[in-house]
Amino acid sequence: MLKFIKVLLLILTLIGTTAWAVLAVYFGDSHTSPVQTCMASLFGLFGLATVAALGFAGWGKRFLVAYLILFISALGWWLFAIQPSNERQWQPDLAKLPYATVNGDLVTVHNIRNVDYRSEFDFLPSYYTKTYDLNKLEGGDLFAVYWMGPAIAHTIISFNFGDKDYLAVSIEARKELNEGYSTIKGFFRQYELMYIVADERDVIRLRTNYRKNPPEEVYLYRIKGRKENARRLFLEYVRKINELHEKPAFYNTLLDNCTTAIWFNTLVNPEHLPFSWKILLSGYVPEYLYESKVLATQLPFEQLQRHAHINPVAQAADQSPDFSRRIRAAIENPQ
């Protein structure tokens, strides 16, 4: 029985590593070529041959040694030959990286995105620069965006600088021109990581008013917490934004995405929440924050969630200059 379990584990390991290597070689460095397709196919066939060779005395070890050499070579190539870059032909709405300069309590943010949308794919990119006073930072809000059921959501933090002044930061995969998003590709160094710093009329209105296929449902939650925690978190965001401006990094579907990156950034605060499976299944993050008393708990969560839904009011506000105030008006005093 022990021998059978060892062989079974070996077979499963071979199948898993072969599948990973095939996809890594196939996707390669951003673009798949016929040569990569051929090499990926050959690696897959050799992996299957290695599994089959385990049933023949004398051949199993030889194939395993050869397979190990090939796999280490593929892994080394993937780790060291494929590197992130800020110099690609990007989609127009992802072309400019934000960066910030800090002068005491004043933070000047450059390349704040404020796209003028006519439809999801018909838009005019525009950017502006603005200085924020850290002494006016009151806290942050969480947007949770759903499009494929309750378990998965895109999460966005928006920092509240008072006087109806909000700065949203959406952590996303930076896509090249004519490149779509794929969850599987996100595991294989196919996208750079980007912090989109934007006006809420851009990054929120895009999702409530213009994304139609599939439609996206957006929920807005007010986060409770001390101002010094919000300050530390914002400065950590600034540090990461500047770091990516100078040194690109890869997006990862599981380890460095819109939600796990938020959690890692919150580690600057002594009162940060412990890691939870609900962070990986990001659609449950609002529920996790509610259970941790980071959100208001006067209402049952299901009722709070209903009041947090902002699509109708966002669609009515549309291009209004007071878009941020209007989408919050519906959740300020839930009945």
Rosetta blueprint (number, residue, H / E / L):
1 M L
2 L H
3 K H
4 F H
5 I H
6 K H
7 V H
8 L H
9 L H
10 L H
11 I H
12 L H
13 T H
14 L H
15 I H
16 G H
17 T H
18 T H
19 A H
20 W H
21 A H
22 V H
23 L H
24 A H
25 V H
26 Y H
27 F H
28 G L
29 D L
30 S L
31 H L
32 T L
33 S L
34 P H
35 V H
36 Q H
37 T H
38 C H
39 M H
40 A H
41 S H
42 L H
43 F H
44 G H
45 L H
46 F H
47 G H
48 L H
49 A H
50 T H
51 V H
52 A H
53 A H
54 L L
55 G L
56 F L
57 A L
58 G L
59 W H
60 G H
61 K H
62 R H
63 F H
64 L H
65 V H
66 A H
67 Y H
68 L H
69 I H
70 L H
71 F H
72 I H
73 S H
74 A H
75 L H
76 G H
77 W H
78 W H
79 L H
80 F H
81 A L
82 I L
83 Q L
84 P L
85 S L
86 N L
87 E L
88 R L
89 Q L
90 W E
91 Q L
92 P H
93 D H
94 L H
95 A L
96 K L
97 L L
98 P L
99 Y E
100 A E
101 T E
102 V E
103 N E
104 G L
105 D L
106 L E
107 V E
108 T E
109 V E
110 H E
111 N E
112 I E
113 R E
114 N L
115 V L
116 D E
117 Y E
118 R L
119 S L
120 E L
121 F L
122 D L
123 F E
124 L E
125 P L
126 S L
127 Y E
128 Y E
129 T E
130 K E
131 T E
132 Y E
133 D E
134 L H
135 N H
136 K H
137 L L
138 E L
139 G E
140 G E
141 D E
142 L E
143 F E
144 A E
145 V E
146 Y E
147 W L
148 M L
149 G L
150 P L
151 A L
152 I L
153 A E
154 H E
155 T E
156 I E
157 I E
158 S E
159 F E
160 N E
161 F L
162 G L
163 D L
164 K L
165 D L
166 Y E
167 L E
168 A E
169 V E
170 S E
171 I E
172 E E
173 A E
174 R E
175 K L
176 E E
177 L L
178 N L
179 E L
180 G L
181 Y L
182 S L
183 T L
184 I L
185 K H
186 G H
187 F H
188 F L
189 R L
190 Q L
191 Y L
192 E E
193 L E
194 M E
195 Y E
196 I E
197 V E
198 A E
199 D L
200 E H
201 R H
202 D H
203 V H
204 I L
205 R H
206 L H
207 R H
208 T H
209 N H
210 Y H
211 R L
212 K E
213 N L
214 P L
215 P E
216 E L
217 E E
218 V E
219 Y E
220 L E
221 Y E
222 R E
223 I E
224 K L
225 G L
226 R L
227 K H
228 E H
229 N H
230 A H
231 R H
232 R H
233 L H
234 F H
235 L H
236 E H
237 Y H
238 V H
239 R H
240 K H
241 I H
242 N H
243 E H
244 L H
245 H H
246 E H
247 K L
248 P L
249 A L
250 F E
251 Y L
252 N E
253 T L
254 L L
255 L L
256 D E
257 N L
258 C L
259 T L
260 T H
261 A H
262 I H
263 W H
264 F H
265 N H
266 T H
267 L L
268 V L
269 N L
270 P L
271 E L
272 H L
273 L L
274 P L
275 F L
276 S L
277 W H
278 K H
279 I H
280 L H
281 L L
282 S H
283 G H
284 Y H
285 V H
286 P H
287 E H
288 Y H
289 L H
290 Y H
291 E H
292 S L
293 K L
294 V L
295 L E
296 A L
297 T L
298 Q L
299 L L
300 P L
301 F H
302 E H
303 Q H
304 L H
305 Q H
306 R H
307 H H
308 A H
309 H E
310 I L
311 N H
312 P H
313 V H
314 A H
315 Q H
316 A H
317 A H
318 D L
319 Q L
320 S L
321 P L
322 D L
323 F H
324 S H
325 R H
326 R H
327 I H
328 R H
329 A H
330 A H
331 I H
332 E H
333 N L
334 P L
335 Q L
